[in-house]
C-alpha cells in the first residue's frame, strides 16, 4: 500500500527525492554515499549496509545487492546506478583498491549500524526540508518505485527485479500512485 491507515502517503515524490539527494550530496561523505545508494537502488537499509566493495560492479555500472528479505541466503540482484554515484563511492570508500584486497573486498562499505543509518537518513531528510510520514528510509524505496513506474515508465518486471520483489503484484502497487504522480499520467492525455 502506498498510503497508511491515516491516509498519509508512504513515498517521496520525485521533487522530494531530488532535494533529498541534493542534501545527501552535501552531507558528510560517508553518510552522503549511504543516502545516495539507498535512494538510487531502492534497497532496504539492511541491504545497503551489507554491501561490500566486491558487490560494486564497475563493469556493469551497478551494485549487486543480496536480497535479505528472502527466505534463503544467496539471492542477489544487480541494480544500475548513475556513474557519478560509482565515482563518489570510489572517491570516498576506495572501492577499486579494496576490491583487489582479499580481505577488504568482503568487508562492509559502511561500518555503522542500522539505528545510526536510520537516524542519518532522517537527518538528511530534515536538512532537505522533506517532512511527513513519508520522510523515512522506506519512503525512498517507495519513491523510487513510484518514480520508475509512473514517470520513467520502467517496465514492472524490471522494477520488480531491481527492488527484489518475489511477486509482480507487489511491484504493481507503484503503478497505482495518485496525487501529483497520477496528475502527470493524466497530463499525457491532455497534450
Number of C-alpha atoms within 10 A of each C-alpha: 12 18 14 11 7 7 8 12 21 21 28 28 21 18 11 19 23 14 17 26 23 16 20 27 18 13 17 9 16 17 20 23 23 20 28 23 23 23 25 18 24 25 26 21 21 16 16 24 21 18 19 21 25 22 21 24 18 17 6 11 16 20 24 22 26 21 20 17 14 13 8 8 10 11 13 17 16 20 23 16 18 12 12 9 17 19 14 18 23 17 12 13 17 14 24 17 12 19 19 12 12 10 9 16 19 16 16 16 26 17 12 12 11 13 9 12 21 16 13 19 24 18 18 25 25 16 17 18 14 21 14 14 15 22 24 22 25 20 21 30 22 26 26 26 29 29 21 19 23 20 15 10 12 15 11 20 13 15 23 19 17 20 22 24 16 12 11 14 11 12 23 17 16 23 18 14 23 16 9 11 19 14 11 13 14 11 10 8 7 6 5
